Amino acid sequence: EVAGRRERRRFYVLAVLAVGSFAQSVVWFTFSSVQDSKVLAYYRGRALPGDISKEGLDAQIHLLLNWGAIFGVLGFPLQSWLLTRPGGLRACVRLGLALVALGSLVRLAPTLAWSWSSSSSSSGPSIFPQWAALVCLHAGQILNAFGGPFVMGCVSRLAVVWFPERERVAATAVGSTSNGLGVTIGFLLGPRLVSQAADFPRLLEVSAALAVAPCLCALAHYPEAPSRPPSAAAAAWASPPAVAAGTTE
């Protein structure tokens, strides 16, 4: 266990997962963190019909939020299977963070196109028609939702593989509560960044930055396991292929 405690990389792997899980929740909660009137004012005539009713707007916002539960349930069986494979911890974290980052960028694509068109001679609709913008919003939420199980469902495995027994509870708590913390901060982040409808892109950009940063870290370097198991439980989990994969990165 002494050798395991010297693996300072355990804090890195936990931090990447925790920040990614935090970002997943922030991205999921984006459209519910600001007033409906501001969402409507920004997207009316762009991603939403100009004559959309209040009921229609509520339906769109609720669906954007509910994709999280729908695709979260669909993603857990695949996550559970992948985690049992050699190198499964690293694969789950990388796949989950990549889906979250991709989802945040897909949602941001129409905003970037509109921003570019406003500074050029091109017209917004010709670059990003209304239907395509709405598809991007929903597709981004779906990708983020599908990535949720992969970043939330491997916390206990990471704590066992990387942390000695006396640190395992704290590591599990950090990884597990980071997703819920994202909702809490989301309640504050939306009103703070979006004081008027024109500020809504700022919220999309901040959430995308939060999602992309841990994804890049995980893709650059995310070892599967420490060079030596920090506990007997970790030794039981660490099959030879998994340990070898962790020591080669």
Backbone as CSV, one residue per row, in Angstrom:
resi,resn,N_x,N_y,N_z,CA_x,CA_y,CA_z,C_x,C_y,C_z
1,GLU,0.828,-1.211,0.000,0.000,0.000,0.000,0.861,1.259,0.000
2,VAL,2.068,1.154,0.557,2.952,2.314,0.562,3.270,2.748,-0.857
3,ALA,3.567,1.767,-1.737,3.872,2.099,-3.123,2.697,2.764,-3.799
4,GLY,1.466,2.309,-3.462,0.292,2.916,-4.068,0.116,4.355,-3.656
5,ARG,0.419,4.661,-2.381,0.236,6.026,-1.902,1.193,6.990,-2.588
6,ARG,2.276,6.482,-3.110,3.247,7.347,-3.776,2.847,7.664,-5.215
7,GLU,1.805,7.018,-5.706,1.321,7.279,-7.065,0.504,8.570,-7.061
8,ARG,1.165,9.683,-7.246,0.454,10.954,-7.226,-0.480,11.119,-8.417
9,ARG,-0.303,10.275,-9.416,-1.190,10.339,-10.568,-2.637,10.036,-10.196
10,ARG,-2.850,9.428,-9.020,-4.219,9.116,-8.623,-5.056,10.384,-8.487
11,PHE,-4.430,11.484,-8.073,-5.160,12.745,-7.964,-5.490,13.309,-9.343
12,TYR,-4.617,13.064,-10.290,-4.862,13.521,-11.661,-6.031,12.761,-12.279
13,VAL,-6.022,11.435,-12.183,-7.093,10.657,-12.804,-8.440,10.967,-12.149
14,LEU,-8.435,11.198,-10.844,-9.675,11.555,-10.162,-10.142,12.943,-10.566
15,ALA,-9.213,13.891,-10.657,-9.581,15.270,-11.010,-10.159,15.339,-12.423
16,VAL,-9.558,14.626,-13.371,-10.061,14.625,-14.740,-11.483,14.075,-14.782
17,LEU,-11.713,12.967,-14.080,-13.050,12.382,-14.061,-14.049,13.301,-13.364
18,ALA,-13.652,13.895,-12.231,-14.562,14.745,-11.467,-14.939,16.001,-12.245
19,VAL,-13.966,16.648,-12.872,-14.255,17.847,-13.656,-15.116,17.495,-14.859
20,GLY,-14.833,16.363,-15.493,-15.652,15.936,-16.619,-17.083,15.640,-16.217
21,SER,-17.274,15.004,-15.069,-18.617,14.723,-14.580,-19.341,16.011,-14.210
22,PHE,-18.618,16.941,-13.609,-19.171,18.262,-13.301,-19.633,18.962,-14.575
23,ALA,-18.792,18.923,-15.612,-19.127,19.575,-16.876,-20.327,18.908,-17.532
24,GLN,-20.428,17.586,-17.431,-21.566,16.877,-18.031,-22.883,17.382,-17.463
25,SER,-22.889,17.622,-16.173,-24.108,18.112,-15.523,-24.402,19.557,-15.914
26,VAL,-23.369,20.379,-16.011,-23.558,21.770,-16.422,-24.119,21.844,-17.841
27,VAL,-23.566,21.019,-18.746,-24.053,21.000,-20.120,-25.504,20.527,-20.163
28,TRP,-25.802,19.483,-19.422,-27.171,18.953,-19.395,-28.175,19.999,-18.927
29,PHE,-27.791,20.820,-17.957,-28.712,21.738,-17.301,-28.781,23.108,-17.969
30,THR,-28.039,23.311,-19.037,-27.889,24.639,-19.636,-29.215,25.342,-19.890
31,PHE,-30.108,24.697,-20.591,-31.329,25.369,-21.051,-32.366,25.541,-19.950
32,SER,-32.151,24.906,-18.823,-33.051,25.074,-17.684,-32.479,26.021,-16.638
33,SER,-31.281,26.552,-16.878,-30.638,27.408,-15.882,-30.937,28.886,-16.086
34,VAL,-31.599,29.227,-17.185,-31.945,30.627,-17.454,-33.446,30.719,-17.711
35,GLN,-33.964,31.914,-17.685,-35.391,32.114,-17.898,-35.787,31.698,-19.318
36,ASP,-36.973,31.100,-19.433,-37.462,30.670,-20.743,-37.542,31.826,-21.727
37,SER,-37.871,33.004,-21.220,-38.007,34.166,-22.107,-36.685,34.518,-22.778
38,LYS,-35.577,34.308,-22.090,-34.271,34.605,-22.677,-33.884,33.556,-23.710
39,VAL,-34.207,32.305,-23.431,-33.956,31.249,-24.418,-34.763,31.524,-25.681
40,LEU,-36.029,31.891,-25.495,-36.896,32.181,-26.639,-36.399,33.390,-27.414
41,ALA,-36.005,34.445,-26.706,-35.556,35.659,-27.380,-34.300,35.413,-28.202
42,TYR,-33.407,34.534,-27.713,-32.173,34.278,-28.467,-32.414,33.351,-29.660
43,TYR,-33.255,32.324,-29.486,-33.405,31.318,-30.530,-34.621,31.533,-31.427
44,ARG,-35.472,32.513,-31.118,-36.638,32.738,-31.962,-36.196,33.121,-33.379
45,GLY,-36.729,32.444,-34.366,-36.371,32.709,-35.748,-35.041,32.125,-36.171
46,ARG,-34.305,31.531,-35.221,-33.016,30.910,-35.531,-33.120,29.384,-35.427
47,ALA,-33.451,28.913,-34.222,-33.662,27.480,-34.032,-35.108,27.166,-33.704
48,LEU,-35.864,28.185,-33.337,-37.275,28.012,-32.993,-38.137,28.859,-33.914
49,PRO,-39.342,28.378,-34.250,-40.221,29.180,-35.105,-40.550,30.524,-34.466
50,GLY,-40.716,31.539,-35.297,-41.026,32.861,-34.775,-42.359,32.941,-34.070
51,ASP,-43.281,32.048,-34.433,-44.615,32.076,-33.832,-44.816,30.946,-32.829
52,ILE,-43.746,30.422,-32.264,-43.861,29.315,-31.320,-44.645,29.750,-30.085
53,SER,-45.508,28.888,-29.595,-46.316,29.193,-28.416,-45.532,28.902,-27.144
54,LYS,-46.053,29.355,-26.024,-45.404,29.078,-24.743,-45.369,27.577,-24.478
55,GLU,-46.452,26.897,-24.847,-46.483,25.447,-24.667,-45.434,24.766,-25.534
56,GLY,-45.269,25.259,-26.761,-44.260,24.695,-27.639,-42.859,24.922,-27.120
57,LEU,-42.603,26.108,-26.559,-41.292,26.406,-25.987,-41.016,25.520,-24.778
58,ASP,-42.041,25.387,-23.915,-41.875,24.530,-22.740,-41.569,23.095,-23.149
59,ALA,-42.234,22.626,-24.196,-42.007,21.261,-24.663,-40.578,21.071,-25.151
60,GLN,-40.057,22.054,-25.880,-38.682,21.959,-26.376,-37.679,21.959,-25.225
61,ILE,-37.846,22.861,-24.277,-36.906,22.951,-23.155,-36.973,21.695,-22.295
62,HIS,-38.171,21.179,-22.062,-38.309,19.961,-21.268,-37.673,18.772,-21.978
63,LEU,-37.827,18.721,-23.304,-37.222,17.614,-24.044,-35.701,17.703,-24.017
64,LEU,-35.168,18.916,-24.149,-33.713,19.086,-24.069,-33.174,18.586,-22.733
65,LEU,-33.934,18.783,-21.666,-33.531,18.304,-20.347,-33.756,16.802,-20.210
66,ASN,-34.869,16.306,-20.742,-35.233,14.900,-20.544,-34.381,13.929,-21.346
67,TRP,-33.666,14.432,-22.373,-32.743,13.534,-23.066,-31.745,12.929,-22.087
68,GLY,-31.444,13.651,-21.019,-30.489,13.148,-20.035,-30.939,11.841,-19.418
69,ALA,-32.191,11.759,-19.002,-32.710,10.532,-18.402,-32.895,9.431,-19.443
70,ILE,-33.378,9.805,-20.629,-33.675,8.799,-21.658,-32.408,8.093,-22.117
71,PHE,-31.418,8.863,-22.532,-30.206,8.246,-23.059,-29.249,7.826,-21.952
72,GLY,-29.427,8.382,-20.752,-28.653,7.892,-19.628,-28.977,6.437,-19.328
73,VAL,-30.262,6.111,-19.334,-30.688,4.729,-19.107,-30.163,3.812,-20.210
74,LEU,-30.198,4.282,-21.446,-29.731,3.466,-22.561,-28.220,3.249,-22.531
75,GLY,-27.485,4.195,-21.945,-26.033,4.098,-21.950,-25.449,3.225,-20.858
76,PHE,-26.173,3.014,-19.763,-25.605,2.275,-18.638,-25.269,0.818,-18.962
77,PRO,-26.080,0.084,-19.734,-25.669,-1.298,-20.051,-24.338,-1.373,-20.796
78,LEU,-24.130,-0.475,-21.753,-22.869,-0.463,-22.491,-21.724,-0.077,-21.564
79,GLN,-21.947,0.892,-20.692,-20.914,1.302,-19.752,-20.539,0.147,-18.813
80,SER,-21.542,-0.568,-18.341,-21.283,-1.683,-17.425,-20.478,-2.779,-18.110
81,TRP,-20.805,-3.046,-19.373,-20.048,-4.061,-20.105,-18.626,-3.610,-20.387
82,LEU,-18.472,-2.378,-20.835,-17.150,-1.868,-21.203,-16.225,-1.830,-20.001
83,LEU,-16.761,-1.542,-18.818,-15.934,-1.432,-17.626,-15.336,-2.772,-17.220
84,THR,-15.946,-3.874,-17.651,-15.421,-5.201,-17.316,-14.342,-5.667,-18.283
85,ARG,-14.123,-4.947,-19.369,-13.125,-5.344,-20.350,-11.735,-4.862,-19.938
86,PRO,-10.680,-5.497,-20.443,-9.326,-4.988,-20.173,-9.176,-3.546,-20.651
87,GLY,-8.640,-2.705,-19.796,-8.532,-1.286,-20.125,-9.863,-0.569,-20.071
88,GLY,-10.847,-1.175,-19.393,-12.202,-0.628,-19.397,-12.350,0.700,-18.695
89,LEU,-11.605,0.923,-17.619,-11.716,2.188,-16.896,-11.307,3.357,-17.786
90,ARG,-10.159,3.238,-18.412,-9.682,4.295,-19.304,-10.618,4.482,-20.491
91,ALA,-11.105,3.380,-21.049,-12.011,3.467,-22.190,-13.309,4.176,-21.813
92,CYS,-13.861,3.863,-20.648,-15.097,4.507,-20.202,-14.913,6.001,-20.009
93,VAL,-13.834,6.376,-19.336,-13.595,7.794,-19.066,-13.379,8.552,-20.368
94,ARG,-12.557,8.033,-21.248,-12.288,8.724,-22.511,-13.533,8.824,-23.380
95,LEU,-14.288,7.738,-23.465,-15.499,7.764,-24.288,-16.517,8.731,-23.709
96,GLY,-16.714,8.674,-22.401,-17.682,9.572,-21.775,-17.325,11.033,-21.945
97,LEU,-16.074,11.374,-21.695,-15.660,12.767,-21.816,-15.679,13.237,-23.268
98,ALA,-15.373,12.329,-24.194,-15.431,12.698,-25.613,-16.867,12.987,-26.041
99,LEU,-17.821,12.195,-25.563,-19.227,12.431,-25.895,-19.724,13.748,-25.315
100,VAL,-19.328,14.036,-24.084,-19.737,15.297,-23.445,-19.153,16.486,-24.197
101,ALA,-17.854,16.422,-24.516,-17.213,17.516,-25.241,-17.818,17.703,-26.624
102,LEU,-18.040,16.588,-27.334,-18.625,16.675,-28.668,-20.030,17.262,-28.606
103,GLY,-20.805,16.846,-27.627,-22.150,17.385,-27.477,-22.162,18.880,-27.244
104,SER,-21.244,19.354,-26.400,-21.186,20.796,-26.124,-20.779,21.586,-27.361
105,LEU,-19.915,21.008,-28.196,-19.477,21.695,-29.417,-20.555,21.674,-30.494
106,VAL,-21.302,20.573,-30.576,-22.402,20.496,-31.541,-23.458,21.544,-31.221
107,ARG,-23.766,21.735,-29.941,-24.734,22.767,-29.544,-24.241,24.160,-29.884
108,LEU,-22.922,24.332,-29.815,-22.328,25.651,-30.034,-22.192,25.984,-31.516
109,ALA,-22.221,24.968,-32.377,-21.982,25.182,-33.810,-22.917,26.217,-34.433
110,PRO,-24.234,26.176,-34.198,-25.087,27.218,-34.793,-24.733,28.622,-34.324
111,THR,-24.413,28.768,-33.048,-24.049,30.081,-32.520,-22.797,30.614,-33.202
112,LEU,-21.806,29.751,-33.399,-20.584,30.177,-34.081,-20.871,30.555,-35.531
113,ALA,-21.764,29.809,-36.180,-22.119,30.115,-37.565,-22.838,31.456,-37.651
114,TRP,-23.754,31.716,-36.729,-24.468,32.992,-36.732,-23.525,34.146,-36.441
115,SER,-22.576,33.922,-35.535,-21.607,34.962,-35.220,-20.733,35.283,-36.429
116,TRP,-20.329,34.232,-37.157,-19.508,34.439,-38.350,-20.302,35.162,-39.437
117,SER,-21.558,34.762,-39.605,-22.367,35.360,-40.667,-22.675,36.829,-40.392
118,SER,-22.785,37.188,-39.098,-23.076,38.583,-38.762,-21.912,39.504,-39.060
119,SER,-20.702,38.921,-39.148,-19.525,39.738,-39.448,-19.083,39.598,-40.903
120,SER,-19.921,38.949,-41.713,-19.610,38.794,-43.133,-20.844,39.161,-43.941
121,SER,-20.750,38.978,-45.228,-21.870,39.322,-46.108,-22.882,38.199,-46.228
122,SER,-22.570,37.036,-45.620,-23.475,35.890,-45.721,-24.656,36.066,-44.797
123,SER,-25.757,35.472,-45.140,-26.946,35.520,-44.294,-26.978,34.309,-43.381
124,GLY,-27.488,34.504,-42.165,-27.517,33.428,-41.189,-28.251,32.197,-41.644
125,PRO,-29.512,32.294,-42.121,-30.261,31.112,-42.498,-29.593,30.276,-43.575
126,SER,-28.867,30.922,-44.515,-28.228,30.154,-45.576,-27.077,29.324,-45.031
127,ILE,-26.469,29.765,-43.936,-25.373,29.021,-43.324,-25.917,27.937,-42.402
128,PHE,-26.901,28.279,-41.574,-27.475,27.341,-40.637,-28.982,27.511,-40.634
129,PRO,-29.713,26.726,-41.424,-31.170,26.852,-41.437,-31.763,26.514,-40.081
130,GLN,-32.979,26.946,-39.880,-33.637,26.802,-38.577,-33.717,25.345,-38.133
131,TRP,-34.108,24.464,-39.052,-34.260,23.058,-38.670,-32.917,22.438,-38.255
132,ALA,-31.845,22.820,-38.945,-30.526,22.272,-38.626,-30.042,22.770,-37.267
133,ALA,-30.342,24.022,-36.950,-29.953,24.560,-35.650,-30.667,23.824,-34.530
134,LEU,-31.958,23.564,-34.710,-32.708,22.835,-33.690,-32.196,21.404,-33.540
135,VAL,-31.856,20.774,-34.657,-31.287,19.431,-34.600,-29.974,19.435,-33.821
136,CYS,-29.150,20.465,-34.033,-27.877,20.561,-33.309,-28.094,20.671,-31.807
137,LEU,-29.079,21.436,-31.393,-29.359,21.580,-29.962,-29.739,20.238,-29.354
138,HIS,-30.627,19.526,-30.021,-31.059,18.235,-29.493,-29.963,17.179,-29.604
139,ALA,-29.232,17.188,-30.714,-28.144,16.221,-30.880,-27.062,16.444,-29.827
140,GLY,-26.755,17.694,-29.542,-25.762,17.987,-28.510,-26.193,17.490,-27.151
141,GLN,-27.469,17.695,-26.815,-27.977,17.216,-25.532,-27.980,15.686,-25.474
142,ILE,-28.285,15.043,-26.591,-28.304,13.583,-26.621,-26.889,13.020,-26.449
143,LEU,-25.917,13.581,-27.142,-24.533,13.124,-26.984,-24.064,13.289,-25.552
144,ASN,-24.363,14.432,-24.963,-23.986,14.680,-23.579,-24.673,13.689,-22.645
145,ALA,-25.959,13.419,-22.904,-26.709,12.483,-22.068,-26.122,11.075,-22.154
146,PHE,-25.753,10.645,-23.356,-25.198,9.306,-23.533,-23.826,9.181,-22.869
147,GLY,-23.108,10.297,-22.768,-21.813,10.263,-22.092,-21.930,10.224,-20.581
148,GLY,-23.098,10.598,-20.045,-23.280,10.642,-18.603,-22.947,9.349,-17.879
149,PRO,-23.499,8.191,-18.283,-23.194,6.946,-17.577,-21.714,6.601,-17.550
150,PHE,-20.991,6.983,-18.583,-19.575,6.624,-18.649,-18.726,7.429,-17.670
151,VAL,-19.148,8.653,-17.363,-18.379,9.459,-16.408,-18.901,9.303,-14.985
152,MET,-20.152,8.846,-14.839,-20.714,8.678,-13.498,-20.599,7.257,-12.975
153,GLY,-20.539,6.278,-13.889,-20.635,4.898,-13.469,-19.336,4.199,-13.138
154,CYS,-18.201,4.891,-13.247,-16.923,4.217,-12.983,-16.171,4.831,-11.801
155,VAL,-16.879,5.602,-10.982,-16.225,6.266,-9.842,-15.717,5.251,-8.832
156,SER,-16.559,4.297,-8.463,-16.148,3.323,-7.451,-15.003,2.454,-7.962
157,ARG,-15.027,2.114,-9.255,-13.926,1.324,-9.819,-12.624,2.117,-9.754
158,LEU,-12.674,3.379,-10.107,-11.474,4.217,-10.042,-10.944,4.310,-8.614
159,ALA,-11.847,4.478,-7.652,-11.423,4.607,-6.252,-10.737,3.335,-5.768
160,VAL,-11.252,2.166,-6.177,-10.655,0.899,-5.753,-9.297,0.685,-6.406
161,VAL,-9.211,0.957,-7.692,-7.982,0.676,-8.439,-6.851,1.634,-8.076
162,TRP,-7.176,2.889,-7.816,-6.137,3.907,-7.680,-5.842,4.345,-6.245
163,PHE,-6.754,4.152,-5.314,-6.579,4.746,-3.984,-6.441,3.677,-2.900
164,PRO,-5.569,3.931,-1.924,-5.483,3.021,-0.778,-6.767,3.078,0.041
165,GLU,-6.946,2.109,0.901,-8.207,1.954,1.611,-8.605,3.200,2.400
166,ARG,-7.658,3.849,3.043,-8.023,4.982,3.902,-8.433,6.214,3.089
167,GLU,-8.143,6.238,1.783,-8.523,7.366,0.930,-9.706,7.043,0.013
168,ARG,-10.148,5.797,0.039,-11.122,5.348,-0.947,-12.481,6.030,-0.784
169,VAL,-12.915,6.198,0.448,-14.218,6.834,0.691,-14.207,8.281,0.200
170,ALA,-13.130,9.002,0.501,-13.031,10.398,0.065,-12.994,10.489,-1.460
171,ALA,-12.247,9.602,-2.105,-12.166,9.616,-3.559,-13.534,9.326,-4.183
172,THR,-14.245,8.367,-3.623,-15.586,8.053,-4.128,-16.528,9.231,-3.935
173,ALA,-16.416,9.901,-2.794,-17.283,11.050,-2.521,-17.024,12.182,-3.511
174,VAL,-15.757,12.452,-3.786,-15.415,13.519,-4.736,-15.968,13.197,-6.121
175,GLY,-15.731,11.977,-6.573,-16.195,11.608,-7.904,-17.709,11.556,-8.022
176,SER,-18.375,11.121,-6.958,-19.832,10.961,-7.012,-20.573,12.283,-6.898
177,THR,-20.062,13.180,-6.068,-20.774,14.443,-5.840,-20.476,15.494,-6.905
178,SER,-19.461,15.271,-7.722,-19.101,16.292,-8.717,-20.220,16.505,-9.734
179,ASN,-20.959,15.444,-10.066,-22.043,15.606,-11.032,-23.185,16.420,-10.441
180,GLY,-23.544,16.119,-9.204,-24.578,16.909,-8.549,-24.158,18.344,-8.327
181,LEU,-22.859,18.539,-8.089,-22.352,19.896,-7.922,-22.533,20.703,-9.199
182,GLY,-22.474,20.032,-10.345,-22.677,20.721,-11.610,-24.058,21.348,-11.720
183,VAL,-25.085,20.650,-11.216,-26.433,21.213,-11.216,-26.497,22.413,-10.285
184,THR,-25.887,22.280,-9.115,-25.894,23.382,-8.144,-25.240,24.629,-8.723
185,ILE,-24.067,24.446,-9.312,-23.374,25.583,-9.919,-24.141,26.076,-11.142
186,GLY,-24.801,25.157,-11.846,-25.585,25.547,-13.012,-26.685,26.526,-12.665
187,PHE,-27.308,26.350,-11.495,-28.328,27.289,-11.049,-27.767,28.702,-10.926
188,LEU,-26.502,28.797,-10.545,-25.862,30.096,-10.356,-25.207,30.601,-11.641
189,LEU,-24.676,29.670,-12.435,-23.914,30.051,-13.619,-24.798,30.691,-14.680
190,GLY,-25.972,30.112,-14.913,-26.860,30.644,-15.942,-27.249,32.096,-15.702
191,PRO,-27.864,32.400,-14.561,-28.243,33.797,-14.294,-27.047,34.738,-14.242
192,ARG,-25.891,34.230,-13.797,-24.706,35.068,-13.697,-24.184,35.466,-15.069
193,LEU,-24.189,34.541,-16.014,-23.615,34.801,-17.335,-24.621,35.394,-18.314
194,VAL,-25.906,35.115,-18.106,-26.927,35.529,-19.075,-27.860,36.545,-18.416
195,SER,-27.461,37.790,-18.484,-28.314,38.854,-17.942,-29.350,39.306,-18.960
196,GLN,-29.055,39.055,-20.245,-30.003,39.345,-21.318,-29.836,38.271,-22.400
197,ALA,-30.799,38.196,-23.315,-30.801,37.116,-24.299,-29.525,37.075,-25.131
198,ALA,-28.966,38.227,-25.443,-27.763,38.283,-26.278,-26.552,37.646,-25.595
199,ASP,-26.639,37.433,-24.281,-25.525,36.835,-23.540,-25.552,35.317,-23.553
200,PHE,-26.592,34.723,-24.118,-26.716,33.264,-24.057,-25.521,32.529,-24.671
201,PRO,-24.917,33.016,-25.757,-23.724,32.329,-26.281,-22.610,32.193,-25.256
202,ARG,-22.520,33.144,-24.333,-21.471,33.073,-23.314,-21.630,31.816,-22.462
203,LEU,-22.867,31.475,-22.135,-23.117,30.268,-21.342,-22.748,29.013,-22.122
204,LEU,-23.057,28.996,-23.413,-22.685,27.858,-24.246,-21.166,27.719,-24.353
205,GLU,-20.487,28.835,-24.467,-19.020,28.813,-24.600,-18.354,28.352,-23.304
206,VAL,-18.833,28.822,-22.166,-18.251,28.420,-20.882,-18.465,26.928,-20.643
207,SER,-19.675,26.448,-20.904,-19.947,25.026,-20.704,-19.124,24.169,-21.662
208,ALA,-18.916,24.647,-22.887,-18.081,23.907,-23.833,-16.629,23.858,-23.364
209,ALA,-16.140,24.958,-22.835,-14.766,24.985,-22.326,-14.600,24.020,-21.159
210,LEU,-15.590,23.987,-20.271,-15.543,23.063,-19.136,-15.546,21.613,-19.600
211,ALA,-16.223,21.329,-20.714,-16.305,19.960,-21.217,-15.072,19.557,-22.012
212,VAL,-14.527,20.470,-22.781,-13.406,20.137,-23.662,-12.105,19.955,-22.870
213,ALA,-11.899,20.753,-21.828,-10.637,20.698,-21.083,-10.345,19.315,-20.501
214,PRO,-11.244,18.704,-19.722,-10.938,17.367,-19.206,-10.865,16.309,-20.293
215,CYS,-11.606,16.501,-21.384,-11.540,15.552,-22.498,-10.144,15.530,-23.109
216,LEU,-9.573,16.691,-23.329,-8.228,16.756,-23.892,-7.208,16.130,-22.944
217,CYS,-7.377,16.363,-21.648,-6.468,15.759,-20.663,-6.559,14.233,-20.707
218,ALA,-7.791,13.709,-20.771,-7.965,12.256,-20.788,-7.416,11.636,-22.062
219,LEU,-7.595,12.315,-23.190,-7.080,11.784,-24.446,-5.555,11.849,-24.498
220,ALA,-4.991,12.869,-23.871,-3.533,13.007,-23.878,-2.870,11.978,-22.971
221,HIS,-3.418,11.776,-21.798,-2.809,10.823,-20.850,-3.832,10.441,-19.799
222,TYR,-4.207,9.173,-19.774,-5.108,8.681,-18.737,-4.771,7.219,-18.466
223,PRO,-3.876,6.958,-17.546,-3.453,5.578,-17.271,-4.587,4.743,-16.705
224,GLU,-4.566,3.469,-17.025,-5.615,2.556,-16.575,-5.486,2.218,-15.094
225,ALA,-4.238,2.036,-14.631,-4.006,1.618,-13.247,-2.613,2.055,-12.820
226,PRO,-2.376,2.151,-11.509,-1.026,2.494,-11.036,-0.049,1.354,-11.312
227,SER,1.222,1.661,-11.198,2.234,0.651,-11.489,2.174,-0.506,-10.498
228,ARG,1.751,-0.206,-9.254,1.560,-1.255,-8.261,0.228,-1.011,-7.557
229,PRO,-0.568,-2.046,-7.352,-1.871,-1.867,-6.696,-1.707,-1.274,-5.301
230,PRO,-2.533,-0.302,-4.928,-2.406,0.338,-3.620,-3.048,-0.454,-2.481
231,SER,-3.778,-1.540,-2.807,-4.443,-2.321,-1.766,-4.725,-3.720,-2.299
232,ALA,-5.169,-4.592,-1.411,-5.509,-5.949,-1.822,-6.694,-5.945,-2.784
233,ALA,-7.646,-5.061,-2.544,-8.806,-4.971,-3.436,-8.382,-4.524,-4.833
234,ALA,-7.453,-3.592,-4.893,-6.961,-3.139,-6.199,-6.220,-4.253,-6.910
235,ALA,-5.465,-5.046,-6.155,-4.738,-6.164,-6.764,-5.710,-7.192,-7.343
236,ALA,-6.846,-7.373,-6.682,-7.841,-8.315,-7.183,-8.476,-7.825,-8.474
237,TRP,-8.633,-6.503,-8.605,-9.227,-5.930,-9.817,-8.232,-5.908,-10.972
238,ALA,-6.966,-5.686,-10.663,-5.969,-5.413,-11.711,-5.506,-6.711,-12.353
239,SER,-6.090,-7.044,-13.487,-5.613,-8.181,-14.272,-4.316,-7.767,-14.950
240,PRO,-3.455,-8.698,-15.344,-2.194,-8.338,-15.998,-2.343,-7.427,-17.202
241,PRO,-3.341,-7.642,-18.107,-3.464,-6.717,-19.250,-3.755,-5.298,-18.836
242,ALA,-4.586,-5.138,-17.760,-4.937,-3.789,-17.335,-3.741,-3.071,-16.749
243,VAL,-2.941,-3.810,-15.927,-1.768,-3.172,-15.334,-0.775,-2.796,-16.408
244,ALA,-0.573,-3.694,-17.389,0.365,-3.402,-18.446,-0.055,-2.199,-19.243
245,ALA,-1.363,-2.072,-19.487,-1.841,-0.915,-20.236,-1.589,0.362,-19.494
246,GLY,-1.697,0.289,-18.136,-1.491,1.509,-17.374,-0.043,1.933,-17.310
247,THR,0.883,0.967,-17.419,2.288,1.334,-17.286,2.934,1.734,-18.589
248,THR,2.215,1.569,-19.698,2.821,1.909,-20.986,2.513,3.302,-21.423
249,GLU,1.589,4.002,-20.737,1.264,5.350,-21.175,2.144,6.373,-20.485
